[in-house]
Amino acid sequence: MARFYKKRSANKGLPPGSLVFIGTKKVDTPTVEYVSYDQENFTESEFLRVENVPKNDPEKRQWYNITGLDNEEFMAHIQQRLNIHPLAMEDVMNTGQRAKFEEFEEFAFTTLKMLQFDSKASRVITEQVSFVIKGTTLITFQEEPGDTFDAVRKRLRNPKSNIRKLGPDYLAYALMDSIVDNYVYLIEGMGEKVDDLELKILEDPDEDALQQINMYKRELHFILKVVRPVRELTHNLIRTESEFIDKKKTLAFYKDLDDLITHVIESAEAYRQVLTDYLQVYHTNVSAKMNDIMKVLTIFSAIFIPLSFFAGVYGTNFDYFPELHFKYSYFIFWGVIVTMAGGMLYYFKRKGWF
């Protein structure tokens, strides 16, 4: 399936809010990870059946993490169990959704993408993550299990951490911060490889270098397509008047997240410009090498064309050609040839043509 745009033919003609999965199936069995926490208490469980999942409790801070989005029946049960608006669930199941922040009457909704570089395929792969902040509850949706949120889970188990003290909006920030940190690590890793290309391009610009330049330019373009809407998302989070975002306690953290996103975008754009410069240097070096080759071939052509003329004249069958009957004509012929070739080489050398 295309990365830049995912076909939506599956939900063509259906009413808004229809639960249709758009994307690639990544897990066989969807799961629900449930965490209940406050400063003193912490419990975590995992469920395979929706009916076993605890319902929203306004007296508790809860985190539901649903992994696996392709099972439409399962997602419909989740929607009913956790009382999520159909339009939000439709966006959750469309993995080609653009990053955004929306306010509903019952909750605040956010969706964005994780990024990871697949070294085997030499391409950036994505995973969509959605957040529903609802009272004292945070609901997140992932396409597949991963280790991106492990650091947040570790902090959540620590009774002294800020996550245990603050509400679900801060937990959502911590999870988003992990995603954005991955953006930074990805750009840094690609940046190191881009920097390594410089020496190769200057010393030995071959086809492999050209392929790497084009590959990194393509992937950086894809990263920017994914990340640029995240800056709009963070701007909306900072400006929101939603009751589900605590401006006094978490606004400063979201502002820091916005600064980090700006840094990611600027770094990606800078490296993309560097690659454009590398491409120009590559073509300049290739053209210079081609010019050197053409210069050598031209010099040899300039030498051998007049010699070929002489050889052609004296190789012609004539009835009367006085020089052919002269005793030393053969040696004179070679003397003229060598003198002409040597003279032309000396002239080209004096001119600095080689």
VOGUTI-973162 format. One line per 5 residues: number of its first residue (from 1); their letters; for each residue x, y, z of N, C-alpha, C. Coordinates in steps of 0.05 Angstrom, whole numbers, plus 5000, padded with zeros to 4 digits. Layout:
<atoms>
NUM	A	X:Y:Z:X:Y:Z:X:Y:Z | ...
</atoms>
This chain:
<atoms>
1	MARFY	5017:4976:5000:5000:5000:5000:5017:5025:5000 | 5009:5046:4986:5024:5070:4983:5028:5083:5011 | 5051:5096:5015:5056:5109:5040:5045:5137:5040 | 5047:5152:5018:5039:5179:5017:5009:5183:5018 | 4995:5163:5007:4966:5165:5007:4954:5137:5007
6	KKRSA	4936:5132:5026:4924:5106:5028:4895:5107:5016 | 4889:5088:4999:4864:5087:4986:4841:5084:5006 | 4819:5098:5001:4796:5097:5019:4772:5085:5005 | 4777:5068:4985:4755:5056:4970:4738:5038:4988 | 4749:5028:5010:4734:5010:5027:4710:5023:5040
11	NKGLP	4712:5049:5045:4689:5063:5058:4674:5081:5039 | 4678:5076:5012:4664:5093:4992:4634:5089:4994 | 4620:5111:4996:4591:5110:4997:4579:5105:5024 | 4596:5099:5044:4586:5094:5071:4581:5120:5086 | 4563:5121:5105:4558:5145:5120:4581:5152:5139
16	PGSLV	4585:5177:5147:4606:5185:5165:4603:5170:5192 | 4626:5162:5202:4626:5147:5227:4626:5117:5224 | 4626:5107:5199:4626:5078:5194:4653:5067:5202 | 4654:5045:5216:4679:5033:5225:4690:5014:5203 | 4707:5025:5187:4720:5010:5165:4750:5014:5168
21	FIGTK	4764:4991:5170:4793:4993:5173:4807:4999:5146 | 4824:5019:5146:4839:5027:5122:4869:5026:5130 | 4883:5007:5118:4911:5003:5125:4919:4974:5121 | 4941:4967:5134:4952:4940:5132:4949:4925:5159 | 4939:4901:5159:4937:4886:5183:4964:4879:5194
26	KVDTP	4968:4885:5220:4995:4881:5233:4995:4862:5257 | 4971:4856:5268:4969:4837:5290:4947:4818:5284 | 4949:4794:5295:4929:4774:5291:4906:4777:5312 | 4914:4783:5336:4894:4785:5358:4896:4812:5372 | 4875:4829:5371:4876:4855:5385:4876:4851:5415
31	TVEYV	4888:4869:5430:4890:4867:5459:4884:4894:5471 | 4876:4894:5497:4872:4918:5512:4889:4917:5537 | 4907:4936:5538:4924:4939:5563:4911:4960:5580 | 4905:4952:5605:4890:4970:5623:4908:4977:5647 | 4909:5002:5653:4924:5012:5676:4907:5031:5693
36	SYDQE	4906:5026:5719:4892:5044:5737:4913:5054:5757 | 4914:5081:5761:4936:5092:5777:4928:5117:5791 | 4941:5122:5813:4941:5148:5827:4968:5149:5842 | 4971:5168:5860:4997:5171:5874:5003:5147:5892 | 4982:5134:5902:4987:5112:5921:4983:5084:5908
41	NFTES	4965:5082:5888:4958:5056:5878:4964:5053:5848 | 4970:5029:5840:4977:5023:5812:4970:4994:5806 | 4954:4990:5785:4948:4963:5776:4949:4963:5745 | 4957:4940:5734:4957:4938:5705:4949:4910:5697 | 4933:4908:5676:4923:4882:5666:4922:4883:5635
46	EFLRV	4919:4859:5624:4916:4857:5595:4892:4839:5589 | 4875:4847:5569:4851:4833:5563:4849:4827:5533 | 4838:4804:5526:4833:4797:5498:4804:4799:5491 | 4787:4800:5511:4758:4802:5507:4748:4829:5517 | 4732:4843:5501:4723:4870:5508:4706:4870:5533
51	ENVPK	4689:4849:5535:4670:4849:5558:4684:4847:5585 | 4710:4839:5585:4725:4837:5610:4739:4863:5617 | 4739:4882:5598:4753:4907:5603:4737:4924:5622 | 4749:4935:5643:4735:4953:5662:4724:4977:5648 | 4700:4986:5656:4688:5010:5644:4701:5035:5656
56	NDPEK	4695:5058:5643:4706:5084:5653:4696:5088:5681 | 4715:5097:5699:4708:5103:5726:4718:5132:5732 | 4700:5151:5734:4709:5179:5739:4724:5183:5764 | 4724:5164:5782:4738:5166:5807:4767:5156:5805 | 4774:5144:5782:4801:5133:5779:4815:5146:5755
61	RQWYN	4841:5147:5756:4856:5153:5732:4862:5127:5717 | 4854:5126:5692:4856:5101:5677:4869:5106:5650 | 4883:5085:5642:4895:5085:5615:4888:5059:5601 | 4874:5062:5579:4868:5039:5562:4885:5041:5537 | 4901:5021:5532:4918:5020:5507:4909:4997:5490
66	ITGLD	4896:5003:5468:4885:4983:5449:4905:4979:5427 | 4914:4954:5423:4933:4947:5402:4920:4929:5382 | 4921:4938:5356:4908:4923:5334:4882:4936:5327 | 4881:4947:5302:4858:4963:5294:4841:4950:5272 | 4850:4928:5261:4837:4917:5237:4812:4902:5242
71	NEEFM	4807:4893:5267:4783:4877:5274:4760:4896:5278 | 4743:4899:5259:4721:4919:5260:4701:4912:5282 | 4695:4887:5285:4676:4879:5306:4688:4886:5334 | 4713:4879:5338:4726:4885:5364:4726:4915:5369 | 4732:4932:5348:4733:4961:5352:4705:4972:5357
76	AHIQQ	4684:4960:5345:4657:4969:5351:4650:4964:5380 | 4658:4941:5391:4653:4936:5420:4669:4955:5437 | 4693:4962:5430:4709:4981:5445:4695:5008:5445 | 4684:5016:5422:4670:5042:5419:4647:5043:5439 | 4632:5021:5440:4608:5021:5457:4617:5019:5487
81	RLNIH	4637:5003:5492:4646:4999:5520:4657:5024:5532 | 4672:5040:5516:4685:5064:5527:4672:5089:5518 | 4649:5086:5503:4633:5109:5496:4649:5131:5480 | 4659:5123:5457:4674:5140:5440:4657:5148:5416 | 4659:5173:5407:4643:5184:5385:4651:5169:5359
86	PLAME	4631:5162:5342:4636:5147:5318:4656:5161:5299 | 4655:5187:5297:4674:5202:5279:4703:5198:5289 | 4707:5198:5315:4733:5194:5326:4743:5166:5320 | 4725:5146:5323:4732:5118:5318:4738:5114:5288 | 4724:5128:5271:4729:5126:5243:4758:5136:5236
91	DVMNT	4766:5158:5250:4793:5167:5246:4814:5148:5257 | 4807:5136:5279:4826:5116:5292:4832:5093:5272 | 4811:5084:5258:4814:5060:5241:4824:5067:5213 | 4826:5093:5207:4838:5101:5182:4868:5108:5187 | 4885:5089:5181:4913:5092:5187:4928:5112:5168
96	GQRAK	4913:5122:5148:4925:5143:5131:4916:5171:5140 | 4906:5172:5165:4896:5198:5175:4918:5218:5180 | 4913:5243:5173:4932:5264:5178:4932:5271:5207 | 4956:5278:5218:4958:5285:5246:4940:5309:5252 | 4925:5308:5274:4906:5329:5281:4898:5328:5310
101	FEEFE	4886:5350:5319:4874:5352:5346:4846:5362:5342 | 4826:5348:5354:4798:5356:5353:4786:5355:5380 | 4766:5374:5384:4752:5375:5409:4723:5364:5405 | 4716:5345:5421:4688:5335:5421:4676:5343:5448 | 4650:5340:5450:4636:5348:5475:4645:5331:5498
106	EFAFT	4650:5305:5493:4656:5287:5515:4686:5282:5519 | 4703:5290:5499:4731:5284:5501:4747:5301:5481 | 4774:5300:5484:4792:5312:5464:4806:5290:5449 | 4808:5293:5423:4819:5272:5406:4844:5281:5392 | 4864:5264:5391:4889:5270:5377:4899:5246:5363
111	TLKML	4910:5249:5339:4922:5227:5325:4947:5236:5311 | 4968:5220:5311:4993:5225:5298:5007:5199:5292 | 5031:5200:5281:5044:5176:5273:5072:5173:5286 | 5078:5148:5293:5105:5140:5300:5121:5136:5275 | 5147:5140:5277:5165:5136:5254:5188:5118:5262
116	QFDSK	5196:5101:5244:5219:5083:5249:5232:5077:5222 | 5259:5075:5222:5274:5070:5197:5279:5040:5195 | 5269:5028:5173:5273:5000:5168:5298:4997:5151 | 5320:4988:5164:5346:4987:5150:5346:4966:5128 | 5330:4945:5131:5330:4924:5110:5317:4935:5084
121	ASRVI	5295:4949:5087:5281:4960:5064:5290:4987:5056 | 5308:4999:5073:5318:5027:5068:5295:5046:5065 | 5277:5046:5084:5254:5064:5082:5243:5069:5110 | 5229:5092:5113:5216:5099:5138:5188:5086:5139 | 5182:5073:5161:5156:5061:5164:5141:5076:5186
126	TEQVS	5114:5075:5184:5098:5090:5203:5079:5072:5218 | 5070:5082:5241:5049:5069:5256:5032:5091:5268 | 5006:5090:5263:4988:5111:5273:4981:5106:5302 | 4981:5127:5317:4974:5126:5346:4953:5148:5350 | 4931:5140:5363:4909:5159:5369:4905:5161:5399
131	FVIKG	4896:5185:5408:4892:5190:5437:4864:5201:5441 | 4851:5191:5461:4825:5201:5470:4828:5209:5499 | 4827:5235:5505:4829:5244:5533:4801:5251:5542 | 4792:5236:5563:4764:5237:5571:4762:5237:5601 | 4759:5260:5613:4757:5262:5642:4783:5253:5655
136	TTLIT	4781:5232:5671:4805:5221:5684:4816:5198:5669 | 4808:5194:5644:4815:5170:5629:4830:5178:5603 | 4850:5163:5597:4864:5165:5571:4861:5138:5556 | 4852:5140:5531:4850:5117:5514:4868:5120:5490 | 4886:5101:5485:4904:5103:5463:4900:5079:5445
141	FQEEP	4905:5083:5419:4902:5062:5399:4928:5060:5383 | 4939:5035:5381:4963:5030:5366:4957:5008:5345 | 4972:5009:5323:4969:4988:5302:4982:4962:5310 | 5004:4964:5325:5019:4940:5333:5035:4945:5359 | 5043:4924:5373:5059:4928:5397:5086:4938:5390
146	GDTFD	5098:4952:5409:5125:4963:5405:5137:4972:5431 | 5162:4982:5430:5176:4990:5455:5177:5020:5458 | 5164:5035:5441:5166:5064:5443:5155:5075:5469 | 5134:5063:5480:5122:5072:5505:5133:5059:5530 | 5153:5042:5527:5164:5027:5550:5175:5046:5572
151	AVRKR	5188:5067:5563:5199:5086:5583:5177:5100:5598 | 5155:5106:5585:5132:5118:5599:5120:5098:5618 | 5117:5073:5610:5106:5053:5628:5124:5050:5653 | 5150:5051:5649:5168:5049:5672:5165:5073:5691 | 5161:5097:5680:5157:5120:5697:5130:5118:5711
156	LRNPK	5110:5107:5697:5083:5105:5709:5084:5086:5733 | 5101:5066:5733:5103:5048:5755:5117:5060:5779 | 5130:5083:5775:5144:5096:5797:5125:5115:5811 | 5119:5110:5837:5100:5127:5851:5108:5156:5854 | 5134:5162:5850:5143:5189:5854:5143:5205:5828
161	SNIRK	5136:5193:5806:5137:5207:5780:5114:5226:5777 | 5118:5246:5760:5097:5266:5755:5073:5253:5742 | 5077:5232:5727:5054:5219:5713:5034:5209:5734 | 5044:5199:5757:5026:5189:5777:5011:5212:5792 | 5023:5236:5791:5012:5259:5805:4991:5274:5788
166	LGPDY	4997:5275:5762:4980:5292:5744:4960:5275:5729 | 4943:5288:5713:4921:5275:5700:4928:5262:5674 | 4907:5252:5660:4912:5237:5635:4923:5255:5613 | 4918:5282:5614:4930:5300:5594:4960:5300:5596 | 4971:5297:5620:5000:5296:5623:5010:5269:5613
171	LAYAL	4995:5247:5619:5003:5221:5608:5003:5221:5578 | 4983:5234:5566:4982:5237:5537:5007:5252:5527 | 5014:5274:5541:5038:5289:5534:5063:5271:5535 | 5065:5255:5556:5089:5238:5559:5091:5218:5536 | 5069:5207:5527:5068:5188:5505:5075:5202:5479
176	MDSIV	5064:5226:5475:5070:5242:5450:5099:5250:5450 | 5110:5256:5474:5138:5264:5476:5156:5241:5467 | 5148:5216:5475:5164:5192:5466:5163:5190:5436 | 5140:5195:5424:5138:5193:5395:5155:5214:5381 | 5155:5239:5392:5170:5261:5380:5200:5256:5385
181	DNYVY	5207:5245:5408:5235:5238:5413:5245:5218:5392 | 5228:5200:5384:5235:5181:5363:5240:5195:5336 | 5225:5217:5331:5230:5233:5307:5259:5244:5308 | 5266:5254:5332:5293:5266:5335:5314:5245:5330 | 5311:5221:5342:5331:5200:5339:5333:5191:5310
186	LIEGM	5310:5190:5296:5310:5183:5268:5325:5203:5251 | 5320:5229:5255:5333:5249:5240:5363:5250:5246 | 5370:5246:5271:5399:5245:5278:5413:5222:5265 | 5400:5198:5265:5412:5175:5252:5415:5179:5222 | 5395:5190:5209:5397:5195:5180:5417:5217:5175
191	GEKVD	5418:5236:5193:5438:5258:5189:5466:5249:5189 | 5473:5230:5207:5500:5219:5208:5507:5205:5181 | 5487:5190:5170:5492:5176:5145:5495:5196:5122 | 5479:5217:5123:5481:5238:5102:5508:5252:5103 | 5518:5257:5127:5544:5270:5130:5566:5251:5120
196	DLELK	5563:5225:5124:5583:5206:5114:5584:5206:5083 | 5562:5214:5070:5562:5213:5041:5580:5235:5028 | 5585:5256:5043:5600:5278:5032:5627:5270:5021 | 5643:5255:5038:5669:5247:5029:5668:5228:5006 | 5648:5210:5006:5646:5191:4984:5639:5206:4957
201	ILEDP	5622:5226:4959:5615:5241:4935:5638:5257:4924 | 5655:5268:4942:5677:5284:4933:5700:5267:4922 | 5704:5243:4934:5726:5227:4925:5719:5207:4903 | 5696:5194:4906:5689:5173:4886:5659:5172:4882 | 5649:5191:4867:5620:5192:4862:5610:5170:4843
206	DEDAL	5600:5148:4854:5591:5126:4837:5560:5124:4838 | 5550:5103:4825:5521:5100:4824:5508:5094:4851 | 5524:5081:4868:5514:5075:4895:5509:5100:4911 | 5527:5120:4908:5524:5145:4922:5499:5160:4912 | 5495:5159:4886:5471:5172:4875:5446:5159:4885
211	QQINM	5445:5133:4887:5421:5119:4897:5416:5126:4926 | 5438:5128:4942:5434:5136:4970:5424:5164:4973 | 5434:5182:4957:5424:5210:4958:5395:5211:4952 | 5386:5198:4931:5358:5198:4923:5341:5184:4944 | 5351:5163:4956:5336:5148:4977:5332:5166:5001
216	YKREL	5353:5179:5011:5350:5197:5034:5332:5221:5028 | 5334:5232:5004:5316:5254:4997:5287:5245:4997 | 5282:5221:4987:5254:5211:4987:5244:5207:5015 | 5261:5195:5032:5252:5189:5060:5249:5215:5076 | 5266:5235:5072:5263:5260:5086:5238:5274:5077
221	HFILK	5232:5272:5052:5207:5284:5042:5183:5271:5055 | 5184:5244:5059:5162:5230:5072:5160:5238:5101 | 5183:5240:5115:5184:5249:5143:5170:5276:5146 | 5177:5295:5129:5166:5321:5130:5136:5321:5126 | 5127:5304:5108:5098:5301:5103:5083:5292:5128
226	VVRPV	5096:5274:5143:5084:5264:5168:5086:5284:5191 | 5109:5297:5193:5115:5313:5217:5103:5341:5216 | 5102:5353:5192:5092:5381:5190:5064:5384:5203 | 5045:5365:5198:5019:5369:5211:5020:5366:5241 | 5041:5353:5252:5043:5351:5281:5048:5378:5293
231	RELTH	5063:5396:5279:5067:5423:5290:5040:5438:5292 | 5023:5434:5272:4996:5446:5273:4980:5434:5296 | 4984:5408:5301:4970:5395:5323:4979:5407:5350 | 5005:5411:5354:5015:5422:5379:5006:5451:5382 | 5005:5466:5360:4995:5494:5362:4966:5494:5372
236	NLIRT	4950:5475:5361:4922:5474:5369:4919:5465:5399 | 4937:5447:5407:4936:5439:5435:4943:5462:5454 | 4962:5479:5445:4970:5502:5462:4948:5522:5463 | 4933:5526:5441:4912:5547:5440:4885:5537:5450 | 4882:5511:5454:4855:5500:5461:4845:5511:5487
241	ESEFI	4818:5513:5489:4805:5519:5514:4790:5495:5525 | 4798:5471:5515:4785:5447:5523:4789:5442:5553 | 4767:5433:5566:4769:5427:5594:4786:5402:5600 | 4792:5386:5579:4807:5362:5583:4837:5367:5583 | 4846:5391:5577:4874:5398:5578:4878:5419:5601
246	DKKKT	4893:5411:5621:4898:5429:5644:4919:5449:5636 | 4910:5474:5631:4929:5495:5622:4950:5502:5643 | 4942:5501:5668:4960:5509:5690:4983:5489:5693 | 4976:5463:5691:4996:5442:5698:5010:5430:5674 | 4997:5430:5650:5009:5415:5628:5015:5433:5603
251	LAFYK	5005:5458:5603:5009:5475:5580:5039:5479:5573 | 5055:5483:5594:5084:5488:5590:5097:5463:5576 | 5088:5439:5583:5099:5415:5571:5092:5413:5542 | 5067:5421:5535:5059:5420:5507:5074:5441:5490 | 5081:5464:5503:5097:5484:5489:5125:5473:5483
256	DLDDL	5136:5459:5502:5162:5446:5498:5161:5426:5476 | 5139:5411:5474:5135:5392:5453:5134:5406:5426 | 5121:5429:5425:5119:5445:5401:5147:5454:5391 | 5164:5462:5410:5192:5470:5404:5207:5447:5392 | 5203:5423:5404:5217:5400:5394:5209:5392:5366
261	ITHVI	5183:5395:5360:5173:5389:5333:5185:5409:5313 | 5187:5434:5320:5199:5455:5303:5228:5447:5297 | 5243:5438:5318:5271:5430:5314:5272:5406:5294 | 5254:5387:5297:5254:5364:5279:5250:5373:5250 | 5230:5390:5246:5224:5399:5218:5247:5415:5207
266	ESAEA	5259:5433:5222:5282:5449:5212:5306:5431:5206 | 5311:5410:5222:5333:5392:5217:5328:5376:5192 | 5304:5366:5188:5297:5350:5164:5300:5368:5139 | 5290:5392:5140:5293:5410:5117:5322:5417:5111 | 5338:5420:5132:5366:5426:5128:5381:5403:5115
271	YRQVL	5375:5379:5124:5388:5355:5112:5378:5351:5083 | 5353:5357:5078:5343:5354:5051:5357:5374:5032 | 5363:5399:5042:5378:5418:5026:5407:5409:5022 | 5419:5397:5043:5446:5386:5041:5447:5365:5019 | 5427:5348:5018:5426:5327:4998:5422:5338:4970
276	TDYLQ	5407:5360:4968:5405:5373:4942:5432:5384:4933 | 5447:5396:4952:5474:5405:4946:5492:5382:4938 | 5490:5359:4952:5506:5336:4946:5499:5326:4917 | 5474:5328:4910:5466:5319:4883:5479:5336:4862 | 5480:5362:4867:5493:5381:4848:5523:5375:4847
281	VYHTN	5535:5370:4870:5564:5364:4870:5569:5338:4856 | 5552:5318:4860:5555:5292:4846:5555:5296:4815 | 5534:5311:4806:5532:5315:4777:5556:5332:4766 | 5565:5351:4783:5589:5367:4775:5613:5349:4772 | 5618:5332:4792:5641:5314:4792:5640:5294:4768
286	VSAKM	5616:5283:4764:5612:5265:4741:5617:5279:4715 | 5607:5303:4713:5612:5319:4688:5642:5325:4684 | 5655:5331:4707:5684:5337:4705:5700:5312:4696 | 5692:5289:4707:5705:5264:4699:5700:5258:4669 | 5676:5263:4661:5669:5258:4633:5685:5277:4615
291	NDIMK	5688:5302:4624:5703:5322:4608:5733:5313:4606 | 5744:5302:4628:5772:5292:4627:5774:5269:4607 | 5755:5252:4607:5755:5229:4588:5753:5239:4560 | 5735:5258:4555:5731:5268:4528:5756:5284:4519 | 5770:5297:4538:5794:5312:4531:5816:5293:4521
296	VLTIF	5819:5270:4536:5839:5250:4528:5833:5239:4500 | 5807:5232:4497:5799:5221:4471:5802:5241:4448 | 5797:5266:4454:5800:5287:4434:5830:5290:4426 | 5847:5289:4446:5876:5292:4441:5885:5269:4423 | 5877:5245:4430:5885:5222:4413:5874:5224:4385
301	SAIFI	5849:5234:4383:5837:5237:4357:5853:5258:4341 | 5860:5281:4354:5874:5302:4341:5902:5292:4330 | 5914:5274:4345:5940:5263:4337:5937:5243:4314 | 5918:5225:4316:5916:5203:4297:5902:5210:4271 | 5886:5231:4271:5872:5239:4246:5892:5246:4224
306	PLSFF	5911:5265:4229:5930:5271:4207:5948:5247:4200 | 5955:5231:4221:5971:5207:4216:5956:5187:4199 | 5930:5185:4204:5914:5167:4187:5913:5177:4159 | 5913:5204:4156:5913:5215:4129:5938:5207:4113 | 5961:5210:4127:5986:5202:4114:5986:5172:4107
311	AGVYG	5978:5156:4127:5978:5127:4122:5959:5120:4099 | 5936:5135:4097:5917:5129:4076:5929:5137:4049 | 5943:5159:4047:5955:5168:4022:5975:5148:4012 | 5993:5140:4030:6015:5123:4022:6007:5093:4021 | 5983:5088:4031:5973:5060:4028:5957:5056:4003
316	TNFDY	5953:5078:3987:5938:5076:3963:5955:5065:3940 | 5943:5048:3923:5958:5037:3901:5960:5057:3878 | 5984:5067:3873:5989:5086:3851:6008:5072:3830 | 6003:5079:3806:6022:5071:3785:6047:5088:3786 | 6044:5113:3791:6067:5131:3792:6066:5147:3818
321	FPELH	6085:5140:3835:6088:5154:3861:6118:5154:3867 | 6132:5176:3860:6161:5176:3861:6172:5168:3889 | 6159:5177:3910:6170:5172:3937:6171:5142:3944 | 6153:5127:3931:6152:5098:3937:6177:5083:3928 | 6191:5094:3908:6214:5081:3897:6241:5092:3909
326	FKYSY	6238:5111:3927:6262:5121:3940:6271:5102:3961 | 6298:5098:3963:6309:5077:3980:6301:5081:4009 | 6302:5107:4019:6297:5112:4047:6268:5124:4052 | 6250:5121:4034:6223:5133:4036:6208:5121:4061 | 6212:5096:4066:6198:5084:4089:6206:5097:4115
331	FIFWG	6233:5102:4118:6243:5114:4143:6235:5143:4144 | 6235:5156:4121:6226:5184:4121:6197:5186:4129 | 6181:5168:4118:6152:5167:4125:6148:5165:4155 | 6162:5146:4168:6159:5143:4197:6171:5167:4212 | 6191:5179:4201:6203:5202:4214:6183:5225:4215
336	VIVTM	6169:5229:4191:6148:5250:4191:6126:5244:4210 | 6117:5219:4211:6095:5211:4229:6102:5216:4258 | 6126:5206:4266:6135:5210:4294:6139:5239:4301 | 6150:5254:4282:6154:5282:4287:6128:5297:4291 | 6109:5291:4274:6083:5304:4277:6069:5297:4303
341	AGGML	6070:5271:4310:6057:5263:4335:6071:5275:4359 | 6098:5275:4359:6113:5287:4381:6108:5317:4383 | 6107:5330:4360:6103:5359:4360:6075:5366:4371 | 6055:5350:4364:6028:5355:4374:6026:5350:4404 | 6039:5328:4414:6039:5323:4442:6052:5345:4458
346	YYFKR	6075:5355:4447:6089:5376:4460:6072:5402:4461 | 6058:5407:4439:6041:5431:4438:6018:5429:4458 | 6005:5406:4460:5983:5402:4479:5993:5404:4508 | 6017:5394:4512:6028:5395:4539:6034:5424:4547 | 6045:5440:4529:6051:5468:4534:6025:5483:4540
351	KGWF	6003:5475:4527:5978:5488:4531:5964:5479:4557 | 5975:5458:4569:5963:5448:4594:5938:5433:4590 | 5935:5421:4567:5911:5406:4562:5911:5377:4574 | 5934:5369:4583:5936:5343:4597:5961:5342:4614
</atoms>
